């Protein structure tokens, strides 16, 4: 299982984290997500492709840096 971490400057609160989790949860290959509001990072574990995760983050309004 791979682990990818993204810096997402637009994360400001628990609501942001919830929106991101809800967007990533149904993505095929995403096994788990960890959003750190303080560090403004999103870590995704599973077999989902980087380009797919980036596309979902962008579509949800939280583009990775």
PDB file of N, CA, C and O in Angstrom, chain B, residues numbered from 101:
ATOM      1  N   UNK B 101       0.848  -1.172   0.000  1.00  0.00           N
ATOM      2  CA  UNK B 101       0.000   0.000   0.000  1.00  0.00           C
ATOM      3  C   UNK B 101       0.899   1.243   0.000  1.00  0.00           C
ATOM      4  O   UNK B 101       1.774   1.390   0.853  1.00  0.00           O
ATOM      5  N   UNK B 102       0.669   2.118  -0.959  1.00  0.00           N
ATOM      6  CA  UNK B 102       1.454   3.342  -1.081  1.00  0.00           C
ATOM      7  C   UNK B 102       0.890   4.435  -0.176  1.00  0.00           C
ATOM      8  O   UNK B 102      -0.270   4.390   0.233  1.00  0.00           O
ATOM      9  N   UNK B 103       1.728   5.401   0.121  1.00  0.00           N
ATOM     10  CA  UNK B 103       1.306   6.558   0.915  1.00  0.00           C
ATOM     11  C   UNK B 103       1.797   7.807   0.198  1.00  0.00           C
ATOM     12  O   UNK B 103       2.993   7.969  -0.043  1.00  0.00           O
ATOM     13  N   UNK B 104       0.846   8.699  -0.144  1.00  0.00           N
ATOM     14  CA  UNK B 104       1.153   9.942  -0.832  1.00  0.00           C
ATOM     15  C   UNK B 104       0.730  11.100   0.056  1.00  0.00           C
ATOM     16  O   UNK B 104      -0.360  11.077   0.628  1.00  0.00           O
ATOM     17  N   UNK B 105       1.581  12.110   0.178  1.00  0.00           N
ATOM     18  CA  UNK B 105       1.263  13.276   1.001  1.00  0.00           C
ATOM     19  C   UNK B 105       1.301  14.523   0.129  1.00  0.00           C
ATOM     20  O   UNK B 105       2.214  14.719  -0.673  1.00  0.00           O
ATOM     21  N   UNK B 106       0.285  15.358   0.310  1.00  0.00           N
ATOM     22  CA  UNK B 106       0.135  16.578  -0.469  1.00  0.00           C
ATOM     23  C   UNK B 106       0.055  17.777   0.461  1.00  0.00           C
ATOM     24  O   UNK B 106      -0.611  17.719   1.495  1.00  0.00           O
ATOM     25  N   UNK B 107       0.726  18.858   0.104  1.00  0.00           N
ATOM     26  CA  UNK B 107       0.603  20.135   0.807  1.00  0.00           C
ATOM     27  C   UNK B 107      -0.601  20.844   0.184  1.00  0.00           C
ATOM     28  O   UNK B 107      -0.650  21.059  -1.027  1.00  0.00           O
ATOM     29  N   UNK B 108      -1.580  21.206   1.039  1.00  0.00           N
ATOM     30  CA  UNK B 108      -2.807  21.832   0.554  1.00  0.00           C
ATOM     31  C   UNK B 108      -3.039  23.120   1.354  1.00  0.00           C
ATOM     32  O   UNK B 108      -3.661  23.089   2.416  1.00  0.00           O
ATOM     33  N   UNK B 109      -2.536  24.253   0.840  1.00  0.00           N
ATOM     34  CA  UNK B 109      -2.593  25.517   1.581  1.00  0.00           C
ATOM     35  C   UNK B 109      -4.006  25.992   1.923  1.00  0.00           C
ATOM     36  O   UNK B 109      -4.169  26.774   2.861  1.00  0.00           O
ATOM     37  N   UNK B 110      -5.015  25.551   1.203  1.00  0.00           N
ATOM     38  CA  UNK B 110      -6.383  26.035   1.414  1.00  0.00           C
ATOM     39  C   UNK B 110      -7.072  25.405   2.627  1.00  0.00           C
ATOM     40  O   UNK B 110      -8.184  25.803   2.973  1.00  0.00           O
ATOM     41  N   UNK B 111      -6.434  24.436   3.275  1.00  0.00           N
ATOM     42  CA  UNK B 111      -7.043  23.818   4.461  1.00  0.00           C
ATOM     43  C   UNK B 111      -6.944  24.788   5.630  1.00  0.00           C
ATOM     44  O   UNK B 111      -5.856  25.233   5.995  1.00  0.00           O
ATOM     45  N   UNK B 112      -8.117  25.113   6.222  1.00  0.00           N
ATOM     46  CA  UNK B 112      -8.131  26.061   7.325  1.00  0.00           C
ATOM     47  C   UNK B 112      -8.832  25.543   8.580  1.00  0.00           C
ATOM     48  O   UNK B 112      -8.616  26.067   9.673  1.00  0.00           O
ATOM     49  N   UNK B 113      -9.677  24.506   8.425  1.00  0.00           N
ATOM     50  CA  UNK B 113     -10.482  24.093   9.577  1.00  0.00           C
ATOM     51  C   UNK B 113     -10.935  22.637   9.421  1.00  0.00           C
ATOM     52  O   UNK B 113     -10.666  21.988   8.410  1.00  0.00           O
ATOM     53  N   UNK B 114     -11.626  22.149  10.445  1.00  0.00           N
ATOM     54  CA  UNK B 114     -12.144  20.777  10.423  1.00  0.00           C
ATOM     55  C   UNK B 114     -13.166  20.586   9.301  1.00  0.00           C
ATOM     56  O   UNK B 114     -13.295  19.491   8.753  1.00  0.00           O
ATOM     57  N   UNK B 115     -13.889  21.654   8.964  1.00  0.00           N
ATOM     58  CA  UNK B 115     -14.850  21.569   7.858  1.00  0.00           C
ATOM     59  C   UNK B 115     -14.155  21.300   6.538  1.00  0.00           C
ATOM     60  O   UNK B 115     -14.639  20.523   5.715  1.00  0.00           O
ATOM     61  N   UNK B 116     -13.017  21.949   6.343  1.00  0.00           N
ATOM     62  CA  UNK B 116     -12.204  21.706   5.145  1.00  0.00           C
ATOM     63  C   UNK B 116     -11.770  20.235   5.102  1.00  0.00           C
ATOM     64  O   UNK B 116     -11.869  19.570   4.071  1.00  0.00           O
ATOM     65  N   UNK B 117     -11.296  19.758   6.232  1.00  0.00           N
ATOM     66  CA  UNK B 117     -10.824  18.372   6.329  1.00  0.00           C
ATOM     67  C   UNK B 117     -11.957  17.404   6.011  1.00  0.00           C
ATOM     68  O   UNK B 117     -11.749  16.406   5.323  1.00  0.00           O
ATOM     69  N   UNK B 118     -13.144  17.697   6.509  1.00  0.00           N
ATOM     70  CA  UNK B 118     -14.305  16.838   6.265  1.00  0.00           C
ATOM     71  C   UNK B 118     -14.671  16.822   4.780  1.00  0.00           C
ATOM     72  O   UNK B 118     -14.972  15.766   4.222  1.00  0.00           O
ATOM     73  N   UNK B 119     -14.644  17.982   4.150  1.00  0.00           N
ATOM     74  CA  UNK B 119     -14.952  18.073   2.719  1.00  0.00           C
ATOM     75  C   UNK B 119     -13.965  17.238   1.907  1.00  0.00           C
ATOM     76  O   UNK B 119     -14.358  16.516   0.991  1.00  0.00           O
ATOM     77  N   UNK B 120     -12.684  17.343   2.250  1.00  0.00           N
ATOM     78  CA  UNK B 120     -11.651  16.586   1.540  1.00  0.00           C
ATOM     79  C   UNK B 120     -11.839  15.089   1.760  1.00  0.00           C
ATOM     80  O   UNK B 120     -11.765  14.314   0.806  1.00  0.00           O
ATOM     81  N   UNK B 121     -12.077  14.678   2.984  1.00  0.00           N
ATOM     82  CA  UNK B 121     -12.299  13.260   3.281  1.00  0.00           C
ATOM     83  C   UNK B 121     -13.486  12.718   2.503  1.00  0.00           C
ATOM     84  O   UNK B 121     -13.419  11.635   1.923  1.00  0.00           O
ATOM     85  N   UNK B 122     -14.579  13.484   2.496  1.00  0.00           N
ATOM     86  CA  UNK B 122     -15.784  13.057   1.776  1.00  0.00           C
ATOM     87  C   UNK B 122     -15.530  12.925   0.279  1.00  0.00           C
ATOM     88  O   UNK B 122     -16.097  12.047  -0.371  1.00  0.00           O
ATOM     89  N   UNK B 123     -14.673  13.798  -0.277  1.00  0.00           N
ATOM     90  CA  UNK B 123     -14.359  13.748  -1.698  1.00  0.00           C
ATOM     91  C   UNK B 123     -13.465  12.561  -2.041  1.00  0.00           C
ATOM     92  O   UNK B 123     -13.619  11.952  -3.100  1.00  0.00           O
ATOM     93  N   UNK B 124     -12.527  12.231  -1.148  1.00  0.00           N
ATOM     94  CA  UNK B 124     -11.563  11.162  -1.437  1.00  0.00           C
ATOM     95  C   UNK B 124     -12.085   9.770  -1.101  1.00  0.00           C
ATOM     96  O   UNK B 124     -11.667   8.787  -1.713  1.00  0.00           O
ATOM     97  N   UNK B 125     -12.988   9.680  -0.139  1.00  0.00           N
ATOM     98  CA  UNK B 125     -13.471   8.378   0.331  1.00  0.00           C
ATOM     99  C   UNK B 125     -13.980   7.453  -0.783  1.00  0.00           C
ATOM    100  O   UNK B 125     -13.634   6.271  -0.786  1.00  0.00           O
ATOM    101  N   UNK B 126     -14.794   7.954  -1.733  1.00  0.00           N
ATOM    102  CA  UNK B 126     -15.311   7.042  -2.765  1.00  0.00           C
ATOM    103  C   UNK B 126     -14.338   6.717  -3.896  1.00  0.00           C
ATOM    104  O   UNK B 126     -14.662   5.905  -4.763  1.00  0.00           O
ATOM    105  N   UNK B 127     -13.161   7.328  -3.907  1.00  0.00           N
ATOM    106  CA  UNK B 127     -12.198   7.112  -4.991  1.00  0.00           C
ATOM    107  C   UNK B 127     -11.636   5.697  -4.912  1.00  0.00           C
ATOM    108  O   UNK B 127     -11.176   5.247  -3.863  1.00  0.00           O
ATOM    109  N   UNK B 128     -11.687   5.015  -6.041  1.00  0.00           N
ATOM    110  CA  UNK B 128     -11.167   3.647  -6.096  1.00  0.00           C
ATOM    111  C   UNK B 128      -9.682   3.638  -5.762  1.00  0.00           C
ATOM    112  O   UNK B 128      -8.902   4.397  -6.337  1.00  0.00           O
ATOM    113  N   UNK B 129      -9.300   2.779  -4.837  1.00  0.00           N
ATOM    114  CA  UNK B 129      -7.904   2.647  -4.437  1.00  0.00           C
ATOM    115  C   UNK B 129      -7.540   3.443  -3.195  1.00  0.00           C
ATOM    116  O   UNK B 129      -6.457   3.249  -2.643  1.00  0.00           O
ATOM    117  N   UNK B 130      -8.414   4.333  -2.742  1.00  0.00           N
ATOM    118  CA  UNK B 130      -8.138   5.089  -1.517  1.00  0.00           C
ATOM    119  C   UNK B 130      -8.573   4.231  -0.332  1.00  0.00           C
ATOM    120  O   UNK B 130      -9.757   3.941  -0.161  1.00  0.00           O
ATOM    121  N   UNK B 131      -7.600   3.833   0.478  1.00  0.00           N
ATOM    122  CA  UNK B 131      -7.878   2.990   1.645  1.00  0.00           C
ATOM    123  C   UNK B 131      -8.091   3.829   2.904  1.00  0.00           C
ATOM    124  O   UNK B 131      -8.931   3.499   3.742  1.00  0.00           O
ATOM    125  N   UNK B 132      -7.322   4.922   3.032  1.00  0.00           N
ATOM    126  CA  UNK B 132      -7.419   5.775   4.221  1.00  0.00           C
ATOM    127  C   UNK B 132      -6.877   7.154   3.895  1.00  0.00           C
ATOM    128  O   UNK B 132      -6.014   7.315   3.032  1.00  0.00           O
ATOM    129  N   UNK B 133      -7.406   8.154   4.610  1.00  0.00           N
ATOM    130  CA  UNK B 133      -6.900   9.514   4.464  1.00  0.00           C
ATOM    131  C   UNK B 133      -6.595  10.078   5.843  1.00  0.00           C
ATOM    132  O   UNK B 133      -7.232   9.725   6.835  1.00  0.00           O
ATOM    133  N   UNK B 134      -5.611  10.958   5.880  1.00  0.00           N
ATOM    134  CA  UNK B 134      -5.276  11.656   7.116  1.00  0.00           C
ATOM    135  C   UNK B 134      -5.042  13.114   6.751  1.00  0.00           C
ATOM    136  O   UNK B 134      -4.122  13.439   6.001  1.00  0.00           O
ATOM    137  N   UNK B 135      -5.887  13.989   7.292  1.00  0.00           N
ATOM    138  CA  UNK B 135      -5.761  15.409   7.009  1.00  0.00           C
ATOM    139  C   UNK B 135      -5.264  16.108   8.261  1.00  0.00           C
ATOM    140  O   UNK B 135      -5.889  16.021   9.318  1.00  0.00           O
ATOM    141  N   UNK B 136      -4.135  16.803   8.142  1.00  0.00           N
ATOM    142  CA  UNK B 136      -3.551  17.549   9.253  1.00  0.00           C
ATOM    143  C   UNK B 136      -3.792  19.027   8.990  1.00  0.00           C
ATOM    144  O   UNK B 136      -3.105  19.639   8.172  1.00  0.00           O
ATOM    145  N   UNK B 137      -4.775  19.599   9.689  1.00  0.00           N
ATOM    146  CA  UNK B 137      -5.152  20.997   9.482  1.00  0.00           C
ATOM    147  C   UNK B 137      -3.990  21.925   9.825  1.00  0.00           C
ATOM    148  O   UNK B 137      -3.735  22.885   9.098  1.00  0.00           O
ATOM    149  N   UNK B 138      -3.290  21.654  10.910  1.00  0.00           N
ATOM    150  CA  UNK B 138      -2.175  22.494  11.336  1.00  0.00           C
ATOM    151  C   UNK B 138      -1.035  22.541  10.327  1.00  0.00           C
ATOM    152  O   UNK B 138      -0.473  23.603  10.062  1.00  0.00           O
ATOM    153  N   UNK B 139      -0.702  21.393   9.772  1.00  0.00           N
ATOM    154  CA  UNK B 139       0.380  21.304   8.790  1.00  0.00           C
ATOM    155  C   UNK B 139      -0.105  21.550   7.360  1.00  0.00           C
ATOM    156  O   UNK B 139       0.698  21.702   6.439  1.00  0.00           O
ATOM    157  N   UNK B 140      -1.439  21.588   7.187  1.00  0.00           N
ATOM    158  CA  UNK B 140      -2.062  21.770   5.868  1.00  0.00           C
ATOM    159  C   UNK B 140      -1.626  20.671   4.893  1.00  0.00           C
ATOM    160  O   UNK B 140      -1.243  20.941   3.754  1.00  0.00           O
ATOM    161  N   UNK B 141      -1.696  19.426   5.374  1.00  0.00           N
ATOM    162  CA  UNK B 141      -1.333  18.288   4.536  1.00  0.00           C
ATOM    163  C   UNK B 141      -2.462  17.271   4.456  1.00  0.00           C
ATOM    164  O   UNK B 141      -3.278  17.130   5.367  1.00  0.00           O
ATOM    165  N   UNK B 142      -2.473  16.574   3.333  1.00  0.00           N
ATOM    166  CA  UNK B 142      -3.399  15.466   3.123  1.00  0.00           C
ATOM    167  C   UNK B 142      -2.548  14.251   2.784  1.00  0.00           C
ATOM    168  O   UNK B 142      -1.773  14.276   1.828  1.00  0.00           O
ATOM    169  N   UNK B 143      -2.694  13.187   3.569  1.00  0.00           N
ATOM    170  CA  UNK B 143      -1.986  11.941   3.303  1.00  0.00           C
ATOM    171  C   UNK B 143      -3.012  10.901   2.894  1.00  0.00           C
ATOM    172  O   UNK B 143      -4.025  10.707   3.566  1.00  0.00           O
ATOM    173  N   UNK B 144      -2.735  10.236   1.782  1.00  0.00           N
ATOM    174  CA  UNK B 144      -3.638   9.225   1.247  1.00  0.00           C
ATOM    175  C   UNK B 144      -2.892   7.907   1.181  1.00  0.00           C
ATOM    176  O   UNK B 144      -1.793   7.831   0.631  1.00  0.00           O
ATOM    177  N   UNK B 145      -3.495   6.867   1.748  1.00  0.00           N
ATOM    178  CA  UNK B 145      -2.924   5.529   1.689  1.00  0.00           C
ATOM    179  C   UNK B 145      -3.801   4.652   0.798  1.00  0.00           C
ATOM    180  O   UNK B 145      -5.030   4.716   0.846  1.00  0.00           O
ATOM    181  N   UNK B 146      -3.139   3.839  -0.009  1.00  0.00           N
ATOM    182  CA  UNK B 146      -3.865   2.933  -0.892  1.00  0.00           C
ATOM    183  C   UNK B 146      -3.171   2.829  -2.228  1.00  0.00           C
ATOM    184  O   UNK B 146      -1.979   3.109  -2.353  1.00  0.00           O
ATOM    185  N   UNK B 147      -3.938   2.419  -3.230  1.00  0.00           N
ATOM    186  CA  UNK B 147      -3.368   2.202  -4.567  1.00  0.00           C
ATOM    187  C   UNK B 147      -3.862   3.214  -5.593  1.00  0.00           C
ATOM    188  O   UNK B 147      -3.604   3.058  -6.787  1.00  0.00           O
ATOM    189  N   UNK B 148      -4.569   4.249  -5.146  1.00  0.00           N
ATOM    190  CA  UNK B 148      -5.059   5.276  -6.076  1.00  0.00           C
ATOM    191  C   UNK B 148      -3.880   6.007  -6.709  1.00  0.00           C
ATOM    192  O   UNK B 148      -2.845   6.212  -6.075  1.00  0.00           O
ATOM    193  N   UNK B 149      -4.055   6.394  -7.968  1.00  0.00           N
ATOM    194  CA  UNK B 149      -2.990   7.078  -8.698  1.00  0.00           C
ATOM    195  C   UNK B 149      -2.896   8.546  -8.284  1.00  0.00           C
ATOM    196  O   UNK B 149      -3.899   9.182  -7.962  1.00  0.00           O
ATOM    197  N   UNK B 150      -1.682   9.061  -8.299  1.00  0.00           N
ATOM    198  CA  UNK B 150      -1.406  10.444  -7.940  1.00  0.00           C
ATOM    199  C   UNK B 150      -2.273  11.409  -8.748  1.00  0.00           C
ATOM    200  O   UNK B 150      -2.866  12.325  -8.178  1.00  0.00           O
ATOM    201  N   UNK B 151      -2.353  11.220 -10.050  1.00  0.00           N
ATOM    202  CA  UNK B 151      -3.106  12.149 -10.900  1.00  0.00           C
ATOM    203  C   UNK B 151      -4.589  12.163 -10.546  1.00  0.00           C
ATOM    204  O   UNK B 151      -5.239  13.204 -10.641  1.00  0.00           O
ATOM    205  N   UNK B 152      -5.126  11.018 -10.138  1.00  0.00           N
ATOM    206  CA  UNK B 152      -6.533  10.934  -9.755  1.00  0.00           C
ATOM    207  C   UNK B 152      -6.767  11.695  -8.450  1.00  0.00           C
ATOM    208  O   UNK B 152      -7.736  12.444  -8.326  1.00  0.00           O
ATOM    209  N   UNK B 153      -5.882  11.502  -7.489  1.00  0.00           N
ATOM    210  CA  UNK B 153      -6.009  12.193  -6.202  1.00  0.00           C
ATOM    211  C   UNK B 153      -5.903  13.704  -6.405  1.00  0.00           C
ATOM    212  O   UNK B 153      -6.688  14.464  -5.838  1.00  0.00           O
ATOM    213  N   UNK B 154      -4.942  14.134  -7.208  1.00  0.00           N
ATOM    214  CA  UNK B 154      -4.783  15.566  -7.486  1.00  0.00           C
ATOM    215  C   UNK B 154      -6.039  16.137  -8.141  1.00  0.00           C
ATOM    216  O   UNK B 154      -6.461  17.244  -7.809  1.00  0.00           O
ATOM    217  N   UNK B 155      -6.635  15.393  -9.064  1.00  0.00           N
ATOM    218  CA  UNK B 155      -7.841  15.839  -9.763  1.00  0.00           C
ATOM    219  C   UNK B 155      -9.007  15.991  -8.787  1.00  0.00           C
ATOM    220  O   UNK B 155      -9.761  16.961  -8.866  1.00  0.00           O
ATOM    221  N   UNK B 156      -9.158  15.042  -7.872  1.00  0.00           N
ATOM    222  CA  UNK B 156     -10.240  15.092  -6.876  1.00  0.00           C
ATOM    223  C   UNK B 156     -10.028  16.262  -5.923  1.00  0.00           C
ATOM    224  O   UNK B 156     -10.980  16.971  -5.596  1.00  0.00           O
ATOM    225  N   UNK B 157      -8.799  16.473  -5.474  1.00  0.00           N
ATOM    226  CA  UNK B 157      -8.513  17.610  -4.596  1.00  0.00           C
ATOM    227  C   UNK B 157      -8.844  18.928  -5.292  1.00  0.00           C
ATOM    228  O   UNK B 157      -9.464  19.808  -4.693  1.00  0.00           O
ATOM    229  N   UNK B 158      -8.443  19.066  -6.529  1.00  0.00           N
ATOM    230  CA  UNK B 158      -8.717  20.272  -7.291  1.00  0.00           C
ATOM    231  C   UNK B 158     -10.219  20.481  -7.460  1.00  0.00           C
ATOM    232  O   UNK B 158     -10.719  21.589  -7.264  1.00  0.00           O
ATOM    233  N   UNK B 159     -10.934  19.428  -7.820  1.00  0.00           N
ATOM    234  CA  UNK B 159     -12.384  19.514  -8.037  1.00  0.00           C
ATOM    235  C   UNK B 159     -13.137  19.851  -6.754  1.00  0.00           C
ATOM    236  O   UNK B 159     -14.211  20.451  -6.804  1.00  0.00           O
ATOM    237  N   UNK B 160     -12.582  19.472  -5.610  1.00  0.00           N
ATOM    238  CA  UNK B 160     -13.251  19.746  -4.335  1.00  0.00           C
ATOM    239  C   UNK B 160     -12.908  21.147  -3.793  1.00  0.00           C
ATOM    240  O   UNK B 160     -13.401  21.550  -2.739  1.00  0.00           O
ATOM    241  N   UNK B 161     -12.060  21.876  -4.527  1.00  0.00           N
ATOM    242  CA  UNK B 161     -11.716  23.236  -4.125  1.00  0.00           C
ATOM    243  C   UNK B 161     -10.473  23.339  -3.267  1.00  0.00           C
ATOM    244  O   UNK B 161     -10.212  24.383  -2.669  1.00  0.00           O
ATOM    245  N   UNK B 162      -9.707  22.269  -3.201  1.00  0.00           N
ATOM    246  CA  UNK B 162      -8.493  22.236  -2.375  1.00  0.00           C
ATOM    247  C   UNK B 162      -7.306  21.746  -3.206  1.00  0.00           C
ATOM    248  O   UNK B 162      -6.826  20.629  -3.009  1.00  0.00           O
ATOM    249  N   UNK B 163      -6.837  22.579  -4.128  1.00  0.00           N
ATOM    250  CA  UNK B 163      -5.736  22.142  -4.996  1.00  0.00           C
ATOM    251  C   UNK B 163      -4.433  21.955  -4.225  1.00  0.00           C
ATOM    252  O   UNK B 163      -4.084  22.773  -3.373  1.00  0.00           O
ATOM    253  N   UNK B 164      -3.724  20.884  -4.527  1.00  0.00           N
ATOM    254  CA  UNK B 164      -2.427  20.674  -3.886  1.00  0.00           C
ATOM    255  C   UNK B 164      -1.398  21.653  -4.433  1.00  0.00           C
ATOM    256  O   UNK B 164      -1.443  22.032  -5.603  1.00  0.00           O
ATOM    257  N   UNK B 165      -0.475  22.056  -3.574  1.00  0.00           N
ATOM    258  CA  UNK B 165       0.584  23.009  -3.997  1.00  0.00           C
ATOM    259  C   UNK B 165       1.638  22.293  -4.808  1.00  0.00           C
ATOM    260  O   UNK B 165       2.603  22.914  -5.252  1.00  0.00           O
TER     261      UNK B 165
END
